[in-house]
């Protein structure tokens, strides 16, 4: 597999993820000369609510792991759609994007725009650097097909409410197009076809491209493609040590008093898990189709393919009915698999990584200088096997709650978990959280990988002080000190 060096081709007014270029970058840009070396393409597949336990049912993703690199310590800044996606677009943690929820005064599409984030995404940077850019599928909570196309995108095929997978509308480059309930209208398949078409047009145009395809699957209602609706009969949700946890007495107040899950609830969990598995079959086939399109168009050796999710999903762990938004690894620890030029097949990166890192990674691939205001760090050195930079000690998770907006597609009852606001850190072996109501949680994952025993009261004063100092630093961080 040949290695393609990214090209520095920067305009003086270039804005990249998280902010404008620093003066030193502008000076360097003034003398930059466009190289004849081809810039690599980027395909970014972002799923919705996909947990790690679904990968075993996705053969094309497993093949991607064999051909590329798996990041086994990759986390999101918040296990909730809009704040997580805002981080991905900008490379900033929620307290720097201002997006903490899916709507209202501290979240959603309107808040993302009000804070100026739409002008500071990887798309605006790559577009100015000569890329053809495309956004397809789910954008941000609150966006409607009648809303304008944001800056930075050359191709725009985005839905509002695409969760049912049928009977939705797409904003197709400024025109609202309605889709029905025929099998060919199934949204994931429509996105697959549009992605194939964008690859073909881009390669014919002779320009590098960056495309994000953000599926609504497997988010509830987890509607499978008609051809998959009867697949995996009898499949049940995994039942690990945390499933229907026996002793909840150590948990914080919002969680500890829930009763064990009964037979009816367990059956509902199994049914929902089976539908989730069914719904990701179309996502997996889409990845195969995109790979075939790259080969057919001669772009397979020039393209990086990223696969991940905006957050994880719990299903029965800690007596919780299906949902997210917690500090548990079921919700914040998600897959990240990358293949492309120079990526060693079948490799694994063990260092802490976060979705703050995707924006600067995409820009590094495009030769765009990443400004110091960005909270993440490029994963390109890791992908090329020469990552000698110091590894971060912890990643930050921020959450505003409880979330009670009636029109929120992620509205959760107490049974599914609707925690109060918290900040937390996840290190390589620990998770520590402080809630707005004064509660705290700590799990040592070396001895308790399933997060069963909250041992915050057993911490030494010295260790507790260290954890609190790290958390206090990160919850006020900006730029490089977010990943120091």
Buried (B, 14 or more C-beta within 10 A) or exposed (E): BEEBBBBBBBBEEBBBBBBBBBEEBBEBBEEBEEEEEBBBBBBBBBBBBBBBBBBEBBBBBEBBBEBBBBBBBBBBBBBBBBBBBBBBBBBBBBBBBBBBBBBBEBBBBBBBBEBEBBBBBBBBBBBBBBBBBBBBBBBBBBBBBEBEBBBBBBBBBBBBEBBEBBEBBBBBEEEEEEBEEEEEBBBBBBBBEBBBBBBBBBBEEEBBBBBBBBBBBBBBBBBBBBBBEEBBEEBEBEBEEBBBBEEBEBBBEBBBEBEEBEEEBBEBBBBBBBBBBBBBBBBBBBBBBBBEBBEEBEBBBBBBBBBBBBBBBBBBBBBBBBBBBBBBBBBBBBBBBBBBBBBEEEBEBEBBBBBBBBBBBBBBBBBBBBBBBBBBBBBBBBBBEEBEEEEBBBBBBBBBBBBEBEEBBBBBEBBBBBBBBBBBBBBBEBBBBBBEEEBBBBBBBEEBBBBBBBEBEEBEEEEBEBBBEBBEBBBEBBBEEBBE
